[in-house]
Amino acid sequence: MSTTSLPTARARAKTRLSYNRFRSWLVACAIRPEARLWLVIQLAILHAVLWTFILINLKAAQDVHMDVAEAYGWGQQFLWGYGKHPPLSGWVAGLWFKVFPAADWATYALAMATVGVGMVICWLVALRVVDARRAFLVVVMVALYPIFNFKGFKYNADLLQLVTLPLLVLAYLNAFEKRTWQSGVWLGLAGALALMTKYWVLTMIGAIGLAALIHPDRMRFLLSPAPWVAIATMVVAMIPHIVWLAEAHFVPLTYAGDTYSLEDAGLVHQLVAGYALHNFALLALPVALAALAMALVPPWLTLLVRAPLRVVTRAWARGENAGVNLAQALNVWIVQIIVAVGPPLGALAFSIYMKTDWGISLFFLVPLALVAIPALRVQSAVLFNIAAIWLVLSVATLAASPWIAAREMAANAGNAAIYGARSDLARELTQAWHTRFGSRWAVVAGTMEQIQPLVFYSADHPAALMPLEAWDSGLTSREDAKKYGFIGVFDPTDGRLPAFEKWVSEVAPNAERIVMTTRRFTHGKAGPSMSWNVYIAPPAK
């Protein structure tokens, strides 16, 4: 005869006690001054580790994005600029890959380390505006924002702004509150650091300047030394880059003008609408999940049965809210409204090609702007709920990531831009060079999208030369190509092929010309076949 052992009332009570004790511990750590920073840092580290493994699984059949490979190439030399952008993203990549190998997993770890640091800074920004309870809610909402996970897979200048722009906002809120010359120095240095990431940050710098002029307490700030010391500090800190910019004949501005100017008004309107809808959809996820966390505060089940509307309305109340610094909240609201509305209006006014990725850096303040609404009441249970939602979704995504990757590959099996085997091509070209010349392959020539992955994956990491573009990176030169030899790689379907072949004929008329084809197999499934025209020019004798 068998018996079934049922948990005793004492065991069930102990389980509930342990659960309640853990929930209380989490809330206490989020609020207590001596523990809250370490809790947020640990959250950021766990987030970075989990999502690094998720991205490794999701991108197993893909090479790294060309932007990541480009940043790696820039980091091989520490210059004051790299043709298209200021140098900070290249410097960070250079320092990272002095420690870590040039491997796919290391690029995803770099991306997640970047967003992890950004999360911590966003929390520090939130503490300037709201109390610790709301600040923790903000940082977990940021972790749920797809820019900080799925969409944050590629390290580039856009992603690095998730560190430098929150740092800039933090420095501004500090300077606005303290109004000392020291706070002005920190604001100026933060502004310079942001500008050294990408010139697009001028949108945020302009928004902060307008916020300082619009804010009701503007005279107290403007009559202090802080803003003027900040401007002077930023100008002085930018002098080395400005000198490089002049010596490079302002080539990044040429790049921006040639790449993002449009004449088709209809296309401009379409791109702006797509930009707005794309970023609204991304922001809807963390906002909806935060609303769910607030709805699940006990006794939510009883309320759902007896008074369902109360599940929503109980989080809102009139009256003063000591958990919100209204003066600083007003700064955040003004800045966020300006950076949300200004760029799309500018694109419409000046016929600019509006990329959806440009919103990556501009909406990290949205969770804070919403949580800082004084009428919103945040109960302690919300903190545990939002943390649990983040953990469940992250672990579930990790478990499902191999299946998601397989589904994506099946749906896009013929997409060479995503699944083309450029890493295999890099290895074959490196071997071909060593076989012919017995020396290091120093220069690869072609277009960015074709040759940057070769820089990353080749064991020789050749410098990239883009002879058809005015905004070459400055890492090598046409003279180096003649002296050390080069391998040219070009897509035979690219309409610029005749111009590239003309350049090769002028620089290396005796270059060997071959066609190479590669194809990757992942878990027994074939990716798309790709062919390239290859030009091997020997070193000068």
Order of alpha helices (4+ residues) and beta strands (2+ residues): alpha-alpha-alpha-alpha-alpha-alpha-alpha-alpha-alpha-alpha-alpha-alpha-alpha-alpha-alpha-alpha-alpha-alpha-alpha-alpha-beta-alpha-beta-alpha-beta-alpha-beta-beta-beta-beta
